[in-house]
Amino acid sequence: MMWMYTSTLLLLSVCISVCSSSGGGGGISSIWTNTIKQSLHEQEVEDVNSLHKFENHLVRRLIAMPLTDAFNPNQASAMHGKVQYGDKCSLPSTLGKIIFEKPYEVPWLFEIIPVKRLNPSRLFNPAQSIDDDADTTSTTTTDVGEAVEENESGDTKEIKKPILHRKALNKAYISPLDFRSPENYIFLPEWLMKDLNLSPNDLVDISFVRIKLAALVVLQPLSEAWDDLIEKHGDPKALLEHEINKYSSLTAGATIAIEIKGVEYPLFVKEVKAENGISVLGVRVQDSDIKVDIDRGYLNPLINYNKQQALKKVKKSDDSPASVKKGKTTATSTKKVKR
């Protein structure tokens, strides 16, 4: 059956190539070429999954796509309007059928691993959204001290901008948002697409797993807006623990975000520990008595750096020709008044 399907597609490809060489249908040729590529791509994934489906395995190879507001659940769901602020993904209905037919304990967690391509060239990509510098795994933790310090000569010390040293995750943990995805596709939140260094149409392998309950999560705020949040709320840790519950699991090295009253707060998951106190790659947040610690090892240097840059701008403005001229005029006017 597969050879007939492939033969038909190849025949269409030859026909399109002939039409293109004769000078017509350039646009149609491009569309059909992309359609054929996508069809072969989907069939390749279906071939891999056929055995898993036959034996009812909770294992799949899937085509990754970015999650959009089209998957926004109804207002009764805690994830309403929050689909980008959790580890929830849309999975195919065939997986949901297996889970619902057997007494699988919640939360339903899957390990997700990017599949390396033999051919590095991408398929057509209608919504490229991956930042090349967004792949990271650890952050600087050195506090550079006060924003303004003077050396022995009286000059202000230069504070370097803190750098996030991160790398793409080799794997992560996810949970189902729903089972509405087309067969052989998975829709992932944007932060996870970036952390796994995925582009639309890339392949991933997922498998059902059980991971340990979380005891401790260490988070690094990545934006100065975090301090504004602290000022507005008397108990930011309690608020944070509430928002973290949007994530059924957390993966060390991930850069997640929470959203409160329209403001997004990016957070780097520096470390996660299981109930036995041992650091692990991923932990189950749902149904766990989790403690959240805040590490300011990146935020404090960032604040100090920004303060110094602001002072430099003020000094530069004061030393500008226009400011000097204005100062001289003011001094002359003052002398005249004294006379």
N, C-alpha and C positions, 0 to 999 in steps of 0.2 A: 504493500500500500504506500509506504513511504517513497519507494522508487518512482511510482506513478506521479505522486505529488511533486517530487523534485523535478522529474522530467518535464512536467507541464510548466513549471516555473522557468526552467532553463529554455524551453521552447519559446515562451513569452519573451524572455530576455533576448534571444536571437532575433525574433521579429522586431523588437524595439530597436535593436542595434541596426538592423537593415533600414528601418524607417529613418533613423537618425542620420545614417550615412547618405541617404538620398536627399537630405537637406530639409526635411520637415519634421515637425513634432518635437522640437528640442525640449520644450517645457514638459510635454507629456512623457517624453523619454525619461527625464529626471525623476518625475513622480513615480513612474512605474518601476524604475530602478530601485528607488528607496523602498517601495512597497514590497518588491521581491526580496530585498535584503532583510526587511523586517519579518516577512513571512518565513524565510529560511531560519532566521534567528529564533523565532517562536517555535518552529518545528524542532530545532536542535534542543531547546529546553524541554519540550514535550517528550522527546525521546528519552532524555535523562530521567524525567519524572514518571514515566509509564510504569516502571517496576515498583516505585514507591507507592503509587496509587493502587496498583494491583494488590499489594500486600498491606495496605492501610498504614504505611509508615508516616509518622509526623516529621518527615524530611522532604525538603523540596529544593530544587534550583529554580530561582525566580529572576525575572527582569525588574530591575530597580527603577522606580520613577518617583519624583517628588510629590509629597502629600500636599493637597490643596484644600481650599475651603469647601470644595465640592463634597468632601468627606466629613464636614462639620456635623457632629451629632446633634440631636434635639436638645432643647433647653433643660430637660430632665437629667442629662448627663453632666457629670463633673468636668468633662472635657469639652463642653460646649464653648466655642470661641477660643479654645486652648490647644488645638491640635498640634501646634508647633512647639508647645511647651510640655512635652512628655515623651515617653519612649514608645508611644502607641503607633502601630502601623496597620494599614489595611491589607488583609490577607485573602487569598482565594477561598471560596465557599467550600471547596472540597476538604480543606483543612478543618474548617469549622464543623463540618459534618462528622468527621472522625472524633473530634473533641467532644461534641455534644452527645454522641452515641455511647461514649465510655465515661466512667466516673473520674475524669482527670481533675485533680485538686487545683484550685485557683491559688495564686495567679498562674496563668498559662504563659510561660516564658520560653523564648526561643533564642538560641545563639545564632548570630548572623555573621558570616564571613565573606568578604569580597572574593570573587573568583578572578584570578589573573587571566587576562586575555592572551591568546597566542598571537593574535593580530592586534597591535596596539592602536590601530586606527579606529576612530569612533564611528558608530552609525550616525545617521542624521539626528541632530540634537536641537529640538525646538526651544528648549528653555535652559541654556547653559547657565549654571548658577554656582559653580564651584570656584572658590577662591584658591589660587595656587599657594598662598601663604597661610592658609587656614588649618594646615595639618600639623598638629602639635601633640606633645605628650607630657611635658613637664614645664614648670615655669620658674623664673628666677625667684629666689627667696631672700636675697640680701637686701636689708633695709639701708638706704643710703643716708638716713638721718634727716636733719633739719633742712628746710628748703634753701636757706641762706646761711652759708658758712664762709668765713674768711680765712685765708692762709696767712703765713707769717708776714707777707708783704702787704696785706690788707685787701688783696683782690678776692673776689668771690669765686669759690671753687665751682668748677663746671660739674653739673649733675647730668649723668647720662640717662637717656630714656630707657626704662626697663624693657627688656625683650622677652617675649614668650618663646621658649624653646619647646616646640611641640612637633609631633610627627603623627602621621595618619594611623588610626587604630587598625590593628590586624583583625580584630573581631569585637563585637559588642553584644549587648543583650536587649531584647525588645519584647513587647507584649502586644496582643491584638487590640486595635481600636474597633475594628469590625471585620466582617468576612465578605465584603462587597467588591473586593478587587477582581478584575478579570482573571481568568485562569492563567497561571504561570507568571503573574505579575505581583509585585509588592510595592506599596506606596509608603515612603519613609518621610519623616519630618526633615526639614531643611538642615538642622544642626547635625543630624546623623548622616545625611548625604555628604556633608562637608567632612565630618570626622572620619568617615570611612573612605574619603576621597573618591566618591562615586559621581558619575555623570549619568543622566537619563539613558536607559537601555543597557547599562552595565549589569553584569550577572552577579548574584549572591547566592550562597548556600545557607539555608536555615534548617535548624533541627531543634526539636523540643528538648528542653533541659530542666533540671532542678538545681538551683544554686542556693547558697547559704543565706540565712537571714542577716540583715545588716545590724551592726551594733554601733558603728561610728562612720560618719562621712565627713571628710575634710574638704571644704570648698574655698576657693580663692575668688573673691570678687574681681572683675576685670574692668569696672567702670566706676568713676567718681560718683555716679548716681547712687551707688550703694550707701554712701554716707547720708545722702538726702533721705533715703528710706529709713535709716536708723533714727534720724531726727524726727521724722513724721510718726513713727510707730515706737511705742514704749518698749515692746518686746519683739525685736526683729527676728530673733531665733525661732520663736514660736510661730511667727508668720512664715518664716522660711520652711520650717518643718511641715507646715500645712501645704505649702505650694509644692514641696518636694514629693508629696504624696501623689502628685499627678504622674510621677514616674514609678512604675511597678518595680523597676530595677535601675541601678546606677552602675556605670562602667568607669573604672579609674582611667584617667587620661582623656575623658570626654569633655567637650566644652558645651554645656547645656545653657538654658536660660529659663528664667521665670518671668511672668508678666503680672504686674499689679497695677490696676487702675490705668491701663494704657501705656505704662512704662516698662520697658524690657531691661532686665538685669542679667547680663551674661556672667556665668560662673564656671570656673574650671574645677573639675573633680580631681583634686590632687591625690586623694587616697580614700580607699574604702576598706573597712575592717568587718569581718564576720563576728559572730557571737563569741567565738573562741579567742578574739583579740588578734587574730592573724590577718595581715594585709592580703587581699585577694584582688583578682581582676574585676569581678562583678559581684554585687550583692542584691538580695531581694529586699526591696523597701516595703512593699505591701505586707501588712500584718506583722511588721517588725517594730520593736521598741527602739527607734533610731535616735541617736544623738548626733547633732550637727555642730561641728566646730568651724569657725571662720579663721582662715589664714590670710593675713594682710601683707604677706611677703611680696606680692606684686602691687597691690593697691597703694601702699605707703610710698614706695619709690615713684609711682606714677603721679601721685599728688604733689610730691616734692619737686619733681621735674616740671610739672605744669606751673607750679608757683614761680619757679625760677624763670621759666620762659615768659611769664606775665611780667615779672620785674624787669626783664631785659627789654620788653616792648615799651614799658613806661620810660626806662632810661634812654632808649633810643629816640623816643618821641621828645623827651626833654632836651636831648643834644642835637636835635634837628635844626637846620638853619633858620627855619621859621620861628622856632621857639626861642633861639638865641637873639634874633632880631627883635622879637616881641619883648624879651627881657631887657634889652638895651633901651628900647623906647620907654618902658616903664621906669627905668632908672633915671633917664633924663627928665621925665615929667616930675619925678619925685624931687629932684634937685631944684627945679624951678619953683616948686611949692615952698621949699625950705627958704629960698631967698625972699 
